Amino acid sequence: MNPTFGTTVDPEKAAERAHVLLESEITARLDAVRDLAKRLNDLDTAIADYLAGWQLAQRAGWTEGTLTDIGLRAPESLPAASGRRAADGDAAPSSSSPAASTTPSSPALAPVVALTPPPAPASAPVATAPAFGPAPTLGSVSSFPATASTPTVVNTPTH
């Protein structure tokens, strides 16, 4: 019994409650990741479908300028599709002629999220001595007059 609060805590029951809480939190986090991955795949599919529709409209005789005047956005202004196509380094559609680019792979071959490490931080510039002479020293830049190489001893009277 805890004399301060008057209750007894069963360590096994507390651990079981903690386990249930952690498990529900992990489940919620995993569900969020699953939902996000599904939405990413849906976005990539929608971008591929839009590109195919844009190319179809151009083959039907619409120009890029007319389509943008109508209020449609050129495929180049859309976010790049993520996943396997981008990670494999496939060539991006030509910006000069979207109709000349290849149609993206079928939605059945859903993109896979590429896991790449973040870029390394840029290193700070290193200061070096000028190339025309030795590095400056404190004595070479001091405004005090040069002193003898032996130290001067000053006696201070003590009281």
Solvent accessible surface area in square Angstrom, and as a share of the most:
residue,aa,sasa,rsa
1,M,172,0.77
2,N,58,0.30
3,P,125,0.79
4,T,108,0.63
5,F,156,0.65
6,G,41,0.40
7,T,78,0.45
8,T,101,0.59
9,V,99,0.57
10,D,65,0.34
11,P,99,0.63
12,E,131,0.59
13,K,119,0.50
14,A,39,0.30
15,A,59,0.46
16,E,115,0.51
17,R,154,0.56
18,A,47,0.36
19,H,111,0.50
20,V,90,0.52
21,L,124,0.62
22,L,107,0.53
23,E,96,0.43
24,S,63,0.41
25,E,90,0.41
26,I,96,0.49
27,T,69,0.40
28,A,60,0.47
29,R,158,0.58
30,L,88,0.44
31,D,70,0.36
32,A,63,0.48
33,V,95,0.54
34,R,151,0.55
35,D,63,0.33
36,L,123,0.61
37,A,42,0.33
38,K,125,0.53
39,R,151,0.55
40,L,47,0.24
41,N,46,0.24
42,D,73,0.38
43,L,86,0.43
44,D,2,0.01
45,T,41,0.24
46,A,56,0.43
47,I,25,0.13
48,A,15,0.12
49,D,82,0.43
50,Y,72,0.27
51,L,16,0.08
52,A,37,0.29
53,G,37,0.35
54,W,7,0.03
55,Q,3,0.01
56,L,115,0.57
57,A,25,0.19
58,Q,34,0.15
59,R,161,0.59
60,A,80,0.62
61,G,60,0.58
62,W,120,0.42
63,T,82,0.47
64,E,63,0.28
65,G,41,0.39
66,T,54,0.31
67,L,6,0.03
68,T,59,0.34
69,D,126,0.65
70,I,102,0.52
71,G,60,0.57
72,L,78,0.39
73,R,135,0.49
74,A,14,0.11
75,P,20,0.12
76,E,81,0.37
77,S,68,0.44
78,L,36,0.18
79,P,78,0.49
80,A,96,0.74
81,A,24,0.19
82,S,38,0.24
83,G,6,0.05
84,R,80,0.29
85,R,45,0.16
86,A,62,0.48
87,A,58,0.45
88,D,94,0.49
89,G,61,0.58
90,D,91,0.47
91,A,101,0.78
92,A,86,0.66
93,P,70,0.44
94,S,52,0.33
95,S,85,0.55
96,S,101,0.65
97,S,44,0.28
98,P,4,0.03
99,A,45,0.35
100,A,78,0.60
101,S,21,0.13
102,T,120,0.70
103,T,94,0.55
104,P,31,0.20
105,S,42,0.27
106,S,60,0.39
107,P,84,0.53
108,A,95,0.74
109,L,100,0.50
110,A,46,0.35
111,P,13,0.08
112,V,97,0.56
113,V,74,0.43
114,A,45,0.35
115,L,166,0.83
116,T,107,0.62
117,P,115,0.72
118,P,117,0.73
119,P,127,0.80
120,A,90,0.70
121,P,125,0.79
122,A,102,0.79
123,S,105,0.68
124,A,80,0.62
125,P,134,0.84
126,V,127,0.73
127,A,104,0.81
128,T,117,0.68
129,A,52,0.40
130,P,57,0.36
131,A,116,0.90
132,F,183,0.76
133,G,34,0.33
134,P,128,0.80
135,A,58,0.45
136,P,90,0.57
137,T,87,0.51
138,L,148,0.74
139,G,66,0.63
140,S,80,0.52
141,V,100,0.58
142,S,46,0.30
143,S,112,0.73
144,F,164,0.69
145,P,113,0.71
146,A,107,0.83
147,T,124,0.72
148,A,79,0.61
149,S,119,0.77
150,T,97,0.57
151,P,121,0.76
152,T,121,0.70
153,V,125,0.72
154,V,120,0.69
155,N,137,0.70
156,T,107,0.62
157,P,110,0.69
158,T,129,0.75
159,H,227,1.01
